Amino acid sequence: MNGKSKFSFSRIFYNDKFVMLFSVIVAFCIWIALPGNSEETSYAYIKDIPISVPDIGNDLKVFYMSKNTAAVRVSGNSIILRGLSKDDIEVSPDESLNEIESASEKTVKLTAKKGSIANDYTIISGSLDPEEVTVFVDREEEVDLALTYKLNATIAENYHNDGVTLSKKSVHIKGAQSIIQKIKSAVAVCEYNEDLTQTTTIDAPIKFYDGNNKEIDSVYFDRKYIETDITSVNAKITVLMLKDLKITPLITNAPSSFNADNGIMTIEPSSVQIAVPNDETTDIDSVTTKELDLSKVSPGNSEFNIDLVVPSGVRLMNEDVTSVKVKFDADSLDSKNFTVNNIQIVNRPEGKKTTVNTKSISVTIVGRKDQLEKLKAGNLTAVIDMSSSESLSGSITLNANIVLDSSFDCCWPYWAVSDNPYPVIVTVSEPENTDSSDQETSS
C-alpha cells in the first residue's frame, strides 16, 4: 500500500472552515452581480391607477369623470420599483375641484402622490397620463315619475286597440339635479312589427322627454349623470275583435205565435259595433236589451226606450249608444175584445181530478189591423199550466196564457195594469173512480 495520501475534492466540503469561507465568497459575488446594488437609476410605468374623487362642499357631488384611471412614470432603485403597484400611488383632482360652487362641467388638473410606506422612488414630473379630466358636478336629487306609454304598432283591420297596461306605474330617478329637472315625462315605448290581432305582452324600453317633448340625451345615462331603478317594463297590449251585431229586444209576455221580425216594429239603431277578445267569446251573434213587455203595447203606447244589456267582456264601440228606441207601427195597429171559451189544462197533477170552474175569459187582443179583422174567438185558447201546482188541492186560482193560432204572428194579448189578467178557478180533488182515464172536467 502506498503511504502517500490521495487528494479527494469532495472531502473538503466536510471541512467547516472551508464551507464558511466558500459561502462568503459566493454571497459577495452575487451581491456584486445584482443590479440593485448599483447606483444606476431604474424606471417603471405604473398604470390603471384609480382616480379618487374627494368629497366637495356645497352639497355637490361628482357624477362623471372623463377618465377613471391614470398612469405615471416613476424612477428609483430597481428593487423598490419591482415591488411597486397601482395601489402605492394616489391620483386625484387638484384643489380647483373644491372651487366649484354650482352645477357645472369643468376641466380640472390631476395630481399624483405617493400613497403608501414605500417612498424610495420618485414620481417623474409631467409623466401623469392624463394630466387633466373633465368632471360634471351637481347636487343630487331623487324623484318618482309616472309612466305613460307610446304604441308604435299597427292594429289589424277589423280589430281594436283597447289600451296598454304597464307592469309598473312609475319609475324612480336618481342623479344630477339639473338633469332631473329637465325631465317632464317617462314613456314606455311599445314597438311591435307585425299587425296585431290578439292581446300581446312585450318588453317596452323607457324613454324620457323634456318639456318640449324632446328625448333626453342618452349620454346622461351613459355617463351616469342619472340612474333609474328600471329601464323597461312589460306592456300588455289589449287587442279586441270588432263585430257588427244585430240588436234583438228581449220581449216578454208574447204568445208563441209572435214573430219579432214580422215588420210590425222597428229598432233604432238596429245594430251596434262591439269589441270582444279574439277567443271563445267571439261566437256572440247579437246584443239584447232589457225586457220589453209586449202586453203593454197598444196603438196609444207604441214607443219605448230600452237599455242595452252588454255581456261581460264585451265593449260597445259607440259608448253613446246605451239604449235603443223600439217603435211599433201605431197606424197599422188596432185592438179588439174577445170572449174565450176554449180553456185547457196542461201538465195537470198526476192522480188528481181537475175541474175548470171558470166558463169564459174576456181578452183584449192588439195587433195589425189586417190580421185582427180575420181573428175569431175560435183562434184563441186559454192554457193553464199546472206543472208547479202538483201539491195544491181544493179550489185554486191560476193564471191562463192566451195562445193564438200561428198564422196571427202580429197579434198579442193586451193588459194595461194587472199582473194576473186572466184568472181561472180550478178545483183539484181526488178522483172518484181511480180507474177512470178521464181526470179533467171542463164546464
C-alpha positions, 0 to 999 in steps of 0.5 A: 500500500502506498503511504502517500495520501490521495487528494479527494475534492469532495472531502473538503466540503466536510471541512467547516472552515472551508464551507464558511469561507466558500459561502462568503465568497459566493454571497459577495459575488452575487451581491456584486452581480445584482443590479440593485446594488448599483447606483444606476437609476431604474424606471417603471410605468405604473398604470390603471391607477384609480382616480379618487374623487374627494368629497366637495362642499356645497352639497355637490357631488361628482357624477362623471369623470372623463377618465377613471384611471391614470398612469405615471412614470416613476424612477428609483432603485430597481428593487423598490420599483419591482415591488411597486403597484397601482395601489402605492400611488394616489391620483386625484383632482387638484384643489380647483375641484373644491372651487366649484360652487354650482352645477357645472362641467369643468376641466380640472388638473390631476395630481399624483402622490405617493400613497403608501410606506414605500417612498424610495422612488420618485414620481417623474414630473409631467409623466401623469397620463392624463394630466387633466379630466373633465368632471360634471358636478351637481347636487343630487336629487331623487324623484318618482315619475309616472309612466305613460306609454307610446304604441308604435304598432299597427292594429289589424283591420277589423280589430281594436286597440283597447289600451296598454297596461304597464307592469309598473306605474312609475319609475324612480330617478336618481342623479344630477339635479339639473338633469332631473329637472329637465325631465317632464315625462317617462314613456314606455315605448311599445314597438311591435312589427307585425299587425296585431290581432290578439292581446300581446305582452312585450318588453317596452324600453323607457324613454324620457322627454323634456318639456318640449317633448324632446328625448333626453340625451342618452349620454346622461345615462351613459355617463351616469349623470342619472340612474333609474331603478328600471329601464323597461317594463312589460306592456300588455297590449289589449287587442279586441275583435270588432263585430257588427251585431244585430240588436234583438229586444228581449220581449216578454209576455208574447204568445208563441205565435209572435214573430219579432221580425214580422215588420210590425216594429222597428229598432233604432239603431238596429245594430251596434259595433262591439269589441270582444277578445279574439277567443271563445267569446267571439261566437256572440251573434247579437246584443239584447236589451232589457225586457220589453213587455209586449202586453203593454203595447197598444196603438196609444203606447207604441214607443219605448226606450230600452237599455242595452244589456252588454255581456261581460267582456264585451265593449260597445264601440259607440259608448253613446249608444246605451239604449235603443228606441223600439217603435211599433207601427201605431197606424197599422195597429188596432185592438179588439175584445174577445170572449174565450171559451176554449180553456185547457189544462196542461201538465195537470197533477198526476192522480188528481181530478181537475175541474175548470170552474171558470166558463169564459175569459174576456181578452183584449187582443192588439195587433195589425189591423189586417190580421185582427179583422180575420181573428175569431174567438175560435183562434184563441185558447186559454192554457193553464199550466199546472206543472208547479201546482202538483201539491195544491188541492181544493179550489185554486186560482191560476193564471191562463196564457192566451195562445193564438193560432200561428198564422196571427204572428202580429197579434198579442194579448193586451193588459194595461195594469194587472199582473194576473189578467186572466184568472181561472178557478180550478178545483183539484180533488181526488178522483172518484173512480181511480180507474177512470182515464178521464181526470179533467172536467171542463164546464 
